[in-house]
Amino acid sequence: MIRVYGMEICPDCLEAKERLLLAGIDFEFLDFADSTANLKEFLKLREGNPLFDEVRRQGNIGIPCFVLPSGQATLEISDILKD
């Protein structure tokens, strides 16, 4: 199952959730605004991960972040919604 890290107050996260639901993709949304455990998981994933280098340079958070069943992380929903 795909894991999606984000926050309910993030417009990009809400749009991603809607697109995944419409596509019928099973996912677990891990809102770290409501859970310090989810926040810690996300920070562990983000720390030192080159995927987030540009995000960090821009002063952004890097959400929504999608973690595939293989463990590979991506910031692009298009990697999940491939035809």
PDB file of N, CA, C and O in Angstrom:
ATOM      1  N   MET A   1       0.843  -1.178   0.000  1.00  0.00           N
ATOM      2  CA  MET A   1       0.000   0.000   0.000  1.00  0.00           C
ATOM      3  C   MET A   1       0.889   1.243   0.000  1.00  0.00           C
ATOM      4  O   MET A   1       1.934   1.270   0.651  1.00  0.00           O
ATOM      5  N   ILE A   2       0.474   2.242  -0.717  1.00  0.00           N
ATOM      6  CA  ILE A   2       1.199   3.508  -0.778  1.00  0.00           C
ATOM      7  C   ILE A   2       0.953   4.295   0.503  1.00  0.00           C
ATOM      8  O   ILE A   2      -0.165   4.364   1.014  1.00  0.00           O
ATOM      9  N   ARG A   3       2.031   4.884   1.003  1.00  0.00           N
ATOM     10  CA  ARG A   3       1.931   5.747   2.184  1.00  0.00           C
ATOM     11  C   ARG A   3       2.124   7.182   1.700  1.00  0.00           C
ATOM     12  O   ARG A   3       3.046   7.474   0.939  1.00  0.00           O
ATOM     13  N   VAL A   4       1.249   8.065   2.150  1.00  0.00           N
ATOM     14  CA  VAL A   4       1.324   9.466   1.749  1.00  0.00           C
ATOM     15  C   VAL A   4       1.523  10.303   3.005  1.00  0.00           C
ATOM     16  O   VAL A   4       0.667  10.329   3.889  1.00  0.00           O
ATOM     17  N   TYR A   5       2.661  10.987   3.076  1.00  0.00           N
ATOM     18  CA  TYR A   5       2.928  11.898   4.188  1.00  0.00           C
ATOM     19  C   TYR A   5       2.480  13.288   3.785  1.00  0.00           C
ATOM     20  O   TYR A   5       2.766  13.753   2.682  1.00  0.00           O
ATOM     21  N   GLY A   6       1.775  13.947   4.691  1.00  0.00           N
ATOM     22  CA  GLY A   6       1.303  15.292   4.413  1.00  0.00           C
ATOM     23  C   GLY A   6       0.512  15.849   5.571  1.00  0.00           C
ATOM     24  O   GLY A   6       0.594  15.369   6.701  1.00  0.00           O
ATOM     25  N   MET A   7      -0.263  16.883   5.258  1.00  0.00           N
ATOM     26  CA  MET A   7      -1.121  17.528   6.257  1.00  0.00           C
ATOM     27  C   MET A   7      -2.452  17.881   5.611  1.00  0.00           C
ATOM     28  O   MET A   7      -2.509  18.271   4.444  1.00  0.00           O
ATOM     29  N   GLU A   8      -3.511  17.741   6.379  1.00  0.00           N
ATOM     30  CA  GLU A   8      -4.858  18.065   5.881  1.00  0.00           C
ATOM     31  C   GLU A   8      -5.001  19.550   5.539  1.00  0.00           C
ATOM     32  O   GLU A   8      -5.885  19.917   4.764  1.00  0.00           O
ATOM     33  N   ILE A   9      -4.158  20.397   6.096  1.00  0.00           N
ATOM     34  CA  ILE A   9      -4.262  21.835   5.819  1.00  0.00           C
ATOM     35  C   ILE A   9      -3.466  22.239   4.579  1.00  0.00           C
ATOM     36  O   ILE A   9      -3.448  23.412   4.207  1.00  0.00           O
ATOM     37  N   CYS A  10      -2.811  21.276   3.944  1.00  0.00           N
ATOM     38  CA  CYS A  10      -1.993  21.536   2.756  1.00  0.00           C
ATOM     39  C   CYS A  10      -2.840  21.323   1.497  1.00  0.00           C
ATOM     40  O   CYS A  10      -3.297  20.207   1.249  1.00  0.00           O
ATOM     41  N   PRO A  11      -3.055  22.372   0.704  1.00  0.00           N
ATOM     42  CA  PRO A  11      -3.872  22.224  -0.508  1.00  0.00           C
ATOM     43  C   PRO A  11      -3.321  21.176  -1.481  1.00  0.00           C
ATOM     44  O   PRO A  11      -4.095  20.443  -2.096  1.00  0.00           O
ATOM     45  N   ASP A  12      -2.002  21.097  -1.625  1.00  0.00           N
ATOM     46  CA  ASP A  12      -1.415  20.103  -2.530  1.00  0.00           C
ATOM     47  C   ASP A  12      -1.677  18.684  -2.036  1.00  0.00           C
ATOM     48  O   ASP A  12      -1.898  17.772  -2.832  1.00  0.00           O
ATOM     49  N   CYS A  13      -1.650  18.506  -0.718  1.00  0.00           N
ATOM     50  CA  CYS A  13      -1.920  17.184  -0.135  1.00  0.00           C
ATOM     51  C   CYS A  13      -3.375  16.787  -0.349  1.00  0.00           C
ATOM     52  O   CYS A  13      -3.672  15.638  -0.676  1.00  0.00           O
ATOM     53  N   LEU A  14      -4.270  17.737  -0.165  1.00  0.00           N
ATOM     54  CA  LEU A  14      -5.693  17.449  -0.366  1.00  0.00           C
ATOM     55  C   LEU A  14      -5.980  17.098  -1.823  1.00  0.00           C
ATOM     56  O   LEU A  14      -6.766  16.193  -2.105  1.00  0.00           O
ATOM     57  N   GLU A  15      -5.344  17.814  -2.741  1.00  0.00           N
ATOM     58  CA  GLU A  15      -5.521  17.507  -4.161  1.00  0.00           C
ATOM     59  C   GLU A  15      -4.979  16.113  -4.482  1.00  0.00           C
ATOM     60  O   GLU A  15      -5.598  15.361  -5.234  1.00  0.00           O
ATOM     61  N   ALA A  16      -3.833  15.775  -3.916  1.00  0.00           N
ATOM     62  CA  ALA A  16      -3.248  14.449  -4.149  1.00  0.00           C
ATOM     63  C   ALA A  16      -4.166  13.353  -3.619  1.00  0.00           C
ATOM     64  O   ALA A  16      -4.385  12.344  -4.289  1.00  0.00           O
ATOM     65  N   LYS A  17      -4.704  13.551  -2.418  1.00  0.00           N
ATOM     66  CA  LYS A  17      -5.631  12.560  -1.855  1.00  0.00           C
ATOM     67  C   LYS A  17      -6.823  12.356  -2.779  1.00  0.00           C
ATOM     68  O   LYS A  17      -7.224  11.222  -3.041  1.00  0.00           O
ATOM     69  N   GLU A  18      -7.382  13.442  -3.267  1.00  0.00           N
ATOM     70  CA  GLU A  18      -8.550  13.366  -4.150  1.00  0.00           C
ATOM     71  C   GLU A  18      -8.206  12.613  -5.436  1.00  0.00           C
ATOM     72  O   GLU A  18      -8.983  11.774  -5.892  1.00  0.00           O
ATOM     73  N   ARG A  19      -7.053  12.908  -6.015  1.00  0.00           N
ATOM     74  CA  ARG A  19      -6.650  12.242  -7.256  1.00  0.00           C
ATOM     75  C   ARG A  19      -6.433  10.743  -7.041  1.00  0.00           C
ATOM     76  O   ARG A  19      -6.801   9.933  -7.892  1.00  0.00           O
ATOM     77  N   LEU A  20      -5.840  10.379  -5.914  1.00  0.00           N
ATOM     78  CA  LEU A  20      -5.638   8.961  -5.615  1.00  0.00           C
ATOM     79  C   LEU A  20      -6.971   8.253  -5.403  1.00  0.00           C
ATOM     80  O   LEU A  20      -7.170   7.135  -5.879  1.00  0.00           O
ATOM     81  N   LEU A  21      -7.879   8.903  -4.691  1.00  0.00           N
ATOM     82  CA  LEU A  21      -9.211   8.328  -4.468  1.00  0.00           C
ATOM     83  C   LEU A  21      -9.944   8.128  -5.791  1.00  0.00           C
ATOM     84  O   LEU A  21     -10.521   7.067  -6.032  1.00  0.00           O
ATOM     85  N   LEU A  22      -9.921   9.150  -6.647  1.00  0.00           N
ATOM     86  CA  LEU A  22     -10.601   9.059  -7.942  1.00  0.00           C
ATOM     87  C   LEU A  22     -10.000   7.965  -8.823  1.00  0.00           C
ATOM     88  O   LEU A  22     -10.703   7.349  -9.624  1.00  0.00           O
ATOM     89  N   ALA A  23      -8.700   7.728  -8.672  1.00  0.00           N
ATOM     90  CA  ALA A  23      -8.031   6.691  -9.458  1.00  0.00           C
ATOM     91  C   ALA A  23      -8.212   5.304  -8.848  1.00  0.00           C
ATOM     92  O   ALA A  23      -7.794   4.307  -9.435  1.00  0.00           O
ATOM     93  N   GLY A  24      -8.837   5.240  -7.667  1.00  0.00           N
ATOM     94  CA  GLY A  24      -9.074   3.954  -7.020  1.00  0.00           C
ATOM     95  C   GLY A  24      -7.820   3.319  -6.438  1.00  0.00           C
ATOM     96  O   GLY A  24      -7.732   2.097  -6.319  1.00  0.00           O
ATOM     97  N   ILE A  25      -6.860   4.143  -6.082  1.00  0.00           N
ATOM     98  CA  ILE A  25      -5.596   3.641  -5.543  1.00  0.00           C
ATOM     99  C   ILE A  25      -5.680   3.575  -4.025  1.00  0.00           C
ATOM    100  O   ILE A  25      -6.058   4.545  -3.369  1.00  0.00           O
ATOM    101  N   ASP A  26      -5.322   2.420  -3.478  1.00  0.00           N
ATOM    102  CA  ASP A  26      -5.289   2.264  -2.020  1.00  0.00           C
ATOM    103  C   ASP A  26      -4.079   2.998  -1.464  1.00  0.00           C
ATOM    104  O   ASP A  26      -2.969   2.862  -1.978  1.00  0.00           O
ATOM    105  N   PHE A  27      -4.299   3.772  -0.417  1.00  0.00           N
ATOM    106  CA  PHE A  27      -3.200   4.491   0.209  1.00  0.00           C
ATOM    107  C   PHE A  27      -3.535   4.763   1.664  1.00  0.00           C
ATOM    108  O   PHE A  27      -4.692   4.732   2.081  1.00  0.00           O
ATOM    109  N   GLU A  28      -2.485   5.030   2.416  1.00  0.00           N
ATOM    110  CA  GLU A  28      -2.618   5.426   3.816  1.00  0.00           C
ATOM    111  C   GLU A  28      -2.101   6.852   3.918  1.00  0.00           C
ATOM    112  O   GLU A  28      -0.959   7.124   3.545  1.00  0.00           O
ATOM    113  N   PHE A  29      -2.928   7.764   4.418  1.00  0.00           N
ATOM    114  CA  PHE A  29      -2.516   9.160   4.573  1.00  0.00           C
ATOM    115  C   PHE A  29      -2.011   9.364   5.990  1.00  0.00           C
ATOM    116  O   PHE A  29      -2.739   9.146   6.958  1.00  0.00           O
ATOM    117  N   LEU A  30      -0.764   9.782   6.103  1.00  0.00           N
ATOM    118  CA  LEU A  30      -0.123   9.986   7.399  1.00  0.00           C
ATOM    119  C   LEU A  30       0.006  11.482   7.650  1.00  0.00           C
ATOM    120  O   LEU A  30       0.961  12.120   7.209  1.00  0.00           O
ATOM    121  N   ASP A  31      -0.966  12.026   8.362  1.00  0.00           N
ATOM    122  CA  ASP A  31      -1.026  13.458   8.651  1.00  0.00           C
ATOM    123  C   ASP A  31      -0.134  13.752   9.847  1.00  0.00           C
ATOM    124  O   ASP A  31      -0.429  13.331  10.966  1.00  0.00           O
ATOM    125  N   PHE A  32       0.959  14.474   9.611  1.00  0.00           N
ATOM    126  CA  PHE A  32       1.854  14.729  10.732  1.00  0.00           C
ATOM    127  C   PHE A  32       1.510  15.994  11.486  1.00  0.00           C
ATOM    128  O   PHE A  32       2.202  16.345  12.442  1.00  0.00           O
ATOM    129  N   ALA A  33       0.461  16.688  11.083  1.00  0.00           N
ATOM    130  CA  ALA A  33      -0.028  17.805  11.894  1.00  0.00           C
ATOM    131  C   ALA A  33      -0.749  17.267  13.127  1.00  0.00           C
ATOM    132  O   ALA A  33      -0.843  17.947  14.149  1.00  0.00           O
ATOM    133  N   ASP A  34      -1.256  16.043  13.020  1.00  0.00           N
ATOM    134  CA  ASP A  34      -2.016  15.427  14.114  1.00  0.00           C
ATOM    135  C   ASP A  34      -1.238  14.375  14.888  1.00  0.00           C
ATOM    136  O   ASP A  34      -1.707  13.900  15.923  1.00  0.00           O
ATOM    137  N   SER A  35      -0.055  14.001  14.404  1.00  0.00           N
ATOM    138  CA  SER A  35       0.660  12.886  15.022  1.00  0.00           C
ATOM    139  C   SER A  35       2.163  13.137  15.017  1.00  0.00           C
ATOM    140  O   SER A  35       2.779  13.246  13.956  1.00  0.00           O
ATOM    141  N   THR A  36       2.746  13.228  16.200  1.00  0.00           N
ATOM    142  CA  THR A  36       4.197  13.396  16.262  1.00  0.00           C
ATOM    143  C   THR A  36       4.906  12.136  15.765  1.00  0.00           C
ATOM    144  O   THR A  36       6.019  12.222  15.245  1.00  0.00           O
ATOM    145  N   ALA A  37       4.280  10.976  15.915  1.00  0.00           N
ATOM    146  CA  ALA A  37       4.878   9.742  15.387  1.00  0.00           C
ATOM    147  C   ALA A  37       5.002   9.822  13.864  1.00  0.00           C
ATOM    148  O   ALA A  37       6.029   9.443  13.303  1.00  0.00           O
ATOM    149  N   ASN A  38       3.951  10.317  13.196  1.00  0.00           N
ATOM    150  CA  ASN A  38       3.999  10.482  11.742  1.00  0.00           C
ATOM    151  C   ASN A  38       5.047  11.522  11.352  1.00  0.00           C
ATOM    152  O   ASN A  38       5.758  11.351  10.362  1.00  0.00           O
ATOM    153  N   LEU A  39       5.140  12.599  12.130  1.00  0.00           N
ATOM    154  CA  LEU A  39       6.137  13.637  11.860  1.00  0.00           C
ATOM    155  C   LEU A  39       7.543  13.059  11.979  1.00  0.00           C
ATOM    156  O   LEU A  39       8.395  13.324  11.130  1.00  0.00           O
ATOM    157  N   LYS A  40       7.789  12.283  13.011  1.00  0.00           N
ATOM    158  CA  LYS A  40       9.111  11.675  13.196  1.00  0.00           C
ATOM    159  C   LYS A  40       9.456  10.744  12.038  1.00  0.00           C
ATOM    160  O   LYS A  40      10.592  10.736  11.563  1.00  0.00           O
ATOM    161  N   GLU A  41       8.479   9.958  11.583  1.00  0.00           N
ATOM    162  CA  GLU A  41       8.703   9.069  10.431  1.00  0.00           C
ATOM    163  C   GLU A  41       9.079   9.874   9.196  1.00  0.00           C
ATOM    164  O   GLU A  41      10.010   9.520   8.472  1.00  0.00           O
ATOM    165  N   PHE A  42       8.345  10.966   8.959  1.00  0.00           N
ATOM    166  CA  PHE A  42       8.614  11.794   7.787  1.00  0.00           C
ATOM    167  C   PHE A  42       9.994  12.440   7.881  1.00  0.00           C
ATOM    168  O   PHE A  42      10.741  12.448   6.903  1.00  0.00           O
ATOM    169  N   LEU A  43      10.336  12.978   9.047  1.00  0.00           N
ATOM    170  CA  LEU A  43      11.640  13.621   9.207  1.00  0.00           C
ATOM    171  C   LEU A  43      12.779  12.627   9.008  1.00  0.00           C
ATOM    172  O   LEU A  43      13.817  12.977   8.447  1.00  0.00           O
ATOM    173  N   LYS A  44      12.592  11.402   9.460  1.00  0.00           N
ATOM    174  CA  LYS A  44      13.599  10.359   9.259  1.00  0.00           C
ATOM    175  C   LYS A  44      13.761  10.067   7.766  1.00  0.00           C
ATOM    176  O   LYS A  44      14.879   9.895   7.280  1.00  0.00           O
ATOM    177  N   LEU A  45      12.645  10.011   7.048  1.00  0.00           N
ATOM    178  CA  LEU A  45      12.669   9.788   5.606  1.00  0.00           C
ATOM    179  C   LEU A  45      13.355  10.953   4.887  1.00  0.00           C
ATOM    180  O   LEU A  45      14.136  10.738   3.961  1.00  0.00           O
ATOM    181  N   ARG A  46      13.064  12.173   5.309  1.00  0.00           N
ATOM    182  CA  ARG A  46      13.543  13.389   4.647  1.00  0.00           C
ATOM    183  C   ARG A  46      15.014  13.667   4.926  1.00  0.00           C
ATOM    184  O   ARG A  46      15.737  14.136   4.047  1.00  0.00           O
ATOM    185  N   GLU A  47      15.452  13.381   6.134  1.00  0.00           N
ATOM    186  CA  GLU A  47      16.815  13.713   6.553  1.00  0.00           C
ATOM    187  C   GLU A  47      17.854  12.994   5.698  1.00  0.00           C
ATOM    188  O   GLU A  47      17.879  11.764   5.638  1.00  0.00           O
ATOM    189  N   GLY A  48      18.696  13.761   5.050  1.00  0.00           N
ATOM    190  CA  GLY A  48      19.782  13.199   4.255  1.00  0.00           C
ATOM    191  C   GLY A  48      19.368  12.550   2.947  1.00  0.00           C
ATOM    192  O   GLY A  48      20.216  12.016   2.232  1.00  0.00           O
ATOM    193  N   ASN A  49      18.078  12.582   2.617  1.00  0.00           N
ATOM    194  CA  ASN A  49      17.590  11.967   1.384  1.00  0.00           C
ATOM    195  C   ASN A  49      17.764  12.962   0.233  1.00  0.00           C
ATOM    196  O   ASN A  49      17.191  14.051   0.280  1.00  0.00           O
ATOM    197  N   PRO A  50      18.541  12.615  -0.797  1.00  0.00           N
ATOM    198  CA  PRO A  50      18.767  13.542  -1.905  1.00  0.00           C
ATOM    199  C   PRO A  50      17.486  13.953  -2.633  1.00  0.00           C
ATOM    200  O   PRO A  50      17.461  14.987  -3.301  1.00  0.00           O
ATOM    201  N   LEU A  51      16.436  13.162  -2.512  1.00  0.00           N
ATOM    202  CA  LEU A  51      15.148  13.519  -3.113  1.00  0.00           C
ATOM    203  C   LEU A  51      14.686  14.888  -2.624  1.00  0.00           C
ATOM    204  O   LEU A  51      14.014  15.618  -3.353  1.00  0.00           O
ATOM    205  N   PHE A  52      15.047  15.234  -1.394  1.00  0.00           N
ATOM    206  CA  PHE A  52      14.585  16.471  -0.778  1.00  0.00           C
ATOM    207  C   PHE A  52      15.603  17.608  -0.855  1.00  0.00           C
ATOM    208  O   PHE A  52      15.365  18.671  -0.283  1.00  0.00           O
ATOM    209  N   ASP A  53      16.724  17.418  -1.542  1.00  0.00           N
ATOM    210  CA  ASP A  53      17.756  18.458  -1.593  1.00  0.00           C
ATOM    211  C   ASP A  53      17.207  19.785  -2.115  1.00  0.00           C
ATOM    212  O   ASP A  53      17.388  20.827  -1.484  1.00  0.00           O
ATOM    213  N   GLU A  54      16.544  19.744  -3.252  1.00  0.00           N
ATOM    214  CA  GLU A  54      16.006  20.978  -3.841  1.00  0.00           C
ATOM    215  C   GLU A  54      14.898  21.555  -2.965  1.00  0.00           C
ATOM    216  O   GLU A  54      14.795  22.772  -2.812  1.00  0.00           O
ATOM    217  N   VAL A  55      14.085  20.700  -2.402  1.00  0.00           N
ATOM    218  CA  VAL A  55      13.007  21.128  -1.506  1.00  0.00           C
ATOM    219  C   VAL A  55      13.597  21.910  -0.334  1.00  0.00           C
ATOM    220  O   VAL A  55      13.113  22.987   0.014  1.00  0.00           O
ATOM    221  N   ARG A  56      14.648  21.353   0.269  1.00  0.00           N
ATOM    222  CA  ARG A  56      15.294  22.028   1.403  1.00  0.00           C
ATOM    223  C   ARG A  56      15.906  23.354   0.968  1.00  0.00           C
ATOM    224  O   ARG A  56      15.785  24.353   1.677  1.00  0.00           O
ATOM    225  N   ARG A  57      16.566  23.372  -0.194  1.00  0.00           N
ATOM    226  CA  ARG A  57      17.176  24.624  -0.689  1.00  0.00           C
ATOM    227  C   ARG A  57      16.129  25.719  -0.856  1.00  0.00           C
ATOM    228  O   ARG A  57      16.406  26.895  -0.621  1.00  0.00           O
ATOM    229  N   GLN A  58      14.934  25.326  -1.260  1.00  0.00           N
ATOM    230  CA  GLN A  58      13.858  26.294  -1.478  1.00  0.00           C
ATOM    231  C   GLN A  58      13.124  26.654  -0.194  1.00  0.00           C
ATOM    232  O   GLN A  58      12.257  27.527  -0.200  1.00  0.00           O
ATOM    233  N   GLY A  59      13.463  25.989   0.909  1.00  0.00           N
ATOM    234  CA  GLY A  59      12.804  26.263   2.183  1.00  0.00           C
ATOM    235  C   GLY A  59      11.424  25.647   2.294  1.00  0.00           C
ATOM    236  O   GLY A  59      10.598  26.099   3.086  1.00  0.00           O
ATOM    237  N   ASN A  60      11.171  24.613   1.499  1.00  0.00           N
ATOM    238  CA  ASN A  60       9.871  23.944   1.525  1.00  0.00           C
ATOM    239  C   ASN A  60       9.930  22.675   2.373  1.00  0.00           C
ATOM    240  O   ASN A  60      10.995  22.281   2.848  1.00  0.00           O
ATOM    241  N   ILE A  61       8.779  22.046   2.557  1.00  0.00           N
ATOM    242  CA  ILE A  61       8.680  20.854   3.400  1.00  0.00           C
ATOM    243  C   ILE A  61       8.884  19.576   2.593  1.00  0.00           C
ATOM    244  O   ILE A  61       9.594  18.668   3.024  1.00  0.00           O
ATOM    245  N   GLY A  62       8.257  19.511   1.425  1.00  0.00           N
ATOM    246  CA  GLY A  62       8.354  18.302   0.603  1.00  0.00           C
ATOM    247  C   GLY A  62       7.154  17.397   0.748  1.00  0.00           C
ATOM    248  O   GLY A  62       7.282  16.173   0.800  1.00  0.00           O
ATOM    249  N   ILE A  63       5.976  18.013   0.813  1.00  0.00           N
ATOM    250  CA  ILE A  63       4.742  17.237   0.891  1.00  0.00           C
ATOM    251  C   ILE A  63       3.801  17.688  -0.217  1.00  0.00           C
ATOM    252  O   ILE A  63       3.836  18.844  -0.639  1.00  0.00           O
ATOM    253  N   PRO A  64       2.980  16.791  -0.673  1.00  0.00           N
ATOM    254  CA  PRO A  64       2.862  15.407  -0.253  1.00  0.00           C
ATOM    255  C   PRO A  64       4.071  14.591  -0.697  1.00  0.00           C
ATOM    256  O   PRO A  64       4.665  14.844  -1.745  1.00  0.00           O
ATOM    257  N   CYS A  65       4.411  13.623   0.115  1.00  0.00           N
ATOM    258  CA  CYS A  65       5.484  12.675  -0.189  1.00  0.00           C
ATOM    259  C   CYS A  65       4.855  11.291  -0.249  1.00  0.00           C
ATOM    260  O   CYS A  65       4.153  10.872   0.670  1.00  0.00           O
ATOM    261  N   PHE A  66       5.115  10.597  -1.334  1.00  0.00           N
ATOM    262  CA  PHE A  66       4.530   9.284  -1.574  1.00  0.00           C
ATOM    263  C   PHE A  66       5.603   8.213  -1.394  1.00  0.00           C
ATOM    264  O   PHE A  66       6.677   8.302  -1.988  1.00  0.00           O
ATOM    265  N   VAL A  67       5.316   7.212  -0.585  1.00  0.00           N
ATOM    266  CA  VAL A  67       6.247   6.098  -0.402  1.00  0.00           C
ATOM    267  C   VAL A  67       5.580   4.850  -0.970  1.00  0.00           C
ATOM    268  O   VAL A  67       4.536   4.404  -0.493  1.00  0.00           O
ATOM    269  N   LEU A  68       6.204   4.311  -1.987  1.00  0.00           N
ATOM    270  CA  LEU A  68       5.679   3.138  -2.677  1.00  0.00           C
ATOM    271  C   LEU A  68       5.896   1.883  -1.837  1.00  0.00           C
ATOM    272  O   LEU A  68       6.726   1.886  -0.928  1.00  0.00           O
ATOM    273  N   PRO A  69       5.164   0.814  -2.128  1.00  0.00           N
ATOM    274  CA  PRO A  69       5.346  -0.431  -1.375  1.00  0.00           C
ATOM    275  C   PRO A  69       6.797  -0.935  -1.380  1.00  0.00           C
ATOM    276  O   PRO A  69       7.220  -1.629  -0.455  1.00  0.00           O
ATOM    277  N   SER A  70       7.544  -0.588  -2.410  1.00  0.00           N
ATOM    278  CA  SER A  70       8.956  -0.988  -2.502  1.00  0.00           C
ATOM    279  C   SER A  70       9.836  -0.215  -1.525  1.00  0.00           C
ATOM    280  O   SER A  70      10.988  -0.581  -1.293  1.00  0.00           O
ATOM    281  N   GLY A  71       9.282   0.864  -0.950  1.00  0.00           N
ATOM    282  CA  GLY A  71      10.054   1.720  -0.055  1.00  0.00           C
ATOM    283  C   GLY A  71      10.604   2.951  -0.746  1.00  0.00           C
ATOM    284  O   GLY A  71      11.122   3.854  -0.089  1.00  0.00           O
ATOM    285  N   GLN A  72      10.496   2.996  -2.071  1.00  0.00           N
ATOM    286  CA  GLN A  72      10.969   4.152  -2.831  1.00  0.00           C
ATOM    287  C   GLN A  72      10.044   5.340  -2.576  1.00  0.00           C
ATOM    288  O   GLN A  72       8.820   5.203  -2.596  1.00  0.00           O
ATOM    289  N   ALA A  73      10.639   6.504  -2.336  1.00  0.00           N
ATOM    290  CA  ALA A  73       9.865   7.720  -2.104  1.00  0.00           C
ATOM    291  C   ALA A  73       9.885   8.588  -3.352  1.00  0.00           C
ATOM    292  O   ALA A  73      10.859   8.596  -4.104  1.00  0.00           O
ATOM    293  N   THR A  74       8.799   9.314  -3.560  1.00  0.00           N
ATOM    294  CA  THR A  74       8.706  10.260  -4.660  1.00  0.00           C
ATOM    295  C   THR A  74       7.866  11.449  -4.221  1.00  0.00           C
ATOM    296  O   THR A  74       7.009  11.336  -3.344  1.00  0.00           O
ATOM    297  N   LEU A  75       8.124  12.570  -4.836  1.00  0.00           N
ATOM    298  CA  LEU A  75       7.322  13.768  -4.593  1.00  0.00           C
ATOM    299  C   LEU A  75       6.354  14.012  -5.744  1.00  0.00           C
ATOM    300  O   LEU A  75       5.605  14.988  -5.738  1.00  0.00           O
ATOM    301  N   GLU A  76       6.375  13.125  -6.725  1.00  0.00           N
ATOM    302  CA  GLU A  76       5.571  13.293  -7.934  1.00  0.00           C
ATOM    303  C   GLU A  76       4.412  12.302  -7.963  1.00  0.00           C
ATOM    304  O   GLU A  76       4.629  11.093  -8.033  1.00  0.00           O
ATOM    305  N   ILE A  77       3.201  12.805  -7.911  1.00  0.00           N
ATOM    306  CA  ILE A  77       2.030  11.924  -7.984  1.00  0.00           C
ATOM    307  C   ILE A  77       1.966  11.227  -9.344  1.00  0.00           C
ATOM    308  O   ILE A  77       1.377  10.153  -9.471  1.00  0.00           O
ATOM    309  N   SER A  78       2.569  11.839 -10.349  1.00  0.00           N
ATOM    310  CA  SER A  78       2.574  11.212 -11.676  1.00  0.00           C
ATOM    311  C   SER A  78       3.317   9.877 -11.666  1.00  0.00           C
ATOM    312  O   SER A  78       3.061   9.028 -12.520  1.00  0.00           O
ATOM    313  N   ASP A  79       4.235   9.676 -10.711  1.00  0.00           N
ATOM    314  CA  ASP A  79       4.916   8.385 -10.595  1.00  0.00           C
ATOM    315  C   ASP A  79       3.954   7.287 -10.150  1.00  0.00           C
ATOM    316  O   ASP A  79       4.216   6.103 -10.365  1.00  0.00           O
ATOM    317  N   ILE A  80       2.850   7.676  -9.534  1.00  0.00           N
ATOM    318  CA  ILE A  80       1.857   6.722  -9.049  1.00  0.00           C
ATOM    319  C   ILE A  80       0.712   6.573 -10.040  1.00  0.00           C
ATOM    320  O   ILE A  80       0.185   5.477 -10.228  1.00  0.00           O
ATOM    321  N   LEU A  81       0.332   7.665 -10.666  1.00  0.00           N
ATOM    322  CA  LEU A  81      -0.823   7.670 -11.567  1.00  0.00           C
ATOM    323  C   LEU A  81      -0.440   7.349 -13.007  1.00  0.00           C
ATOM    324  O   LEU A  81      -1.131   7.760 -13.939  1.00  0.00           O
ATOM    325  N   LYS A  82       0.648   6.622 -13.193  1.00  0.00           N
ATOM    326  CA  LYS A  82       1.055   6.227 -14.540  1.00  0.00           C
ATOM    327  C   LYS A  82      -0.024   5.353 -15.159  1.00  0.00           C
ATOM    328  O   LYS A  82      -0.709   4.598 -14.470  1.00  0.00           O
ATOM    329  N   ASP A  83      -0.158   5.472 -16.467  1.00  0.00           N
ATOM    330  CA  ASP A  83      -1.132   4.626 -17.184  1.00  0.00           C
ATOM    331  C   ASP A  83      -0.669   3.199 -17.225  1.00  0.00           C
ATOM    332  O   ASP A  83      -1.355   2.343 -17.785  1.00  0.00           O
TER     333      ASP A  83
END
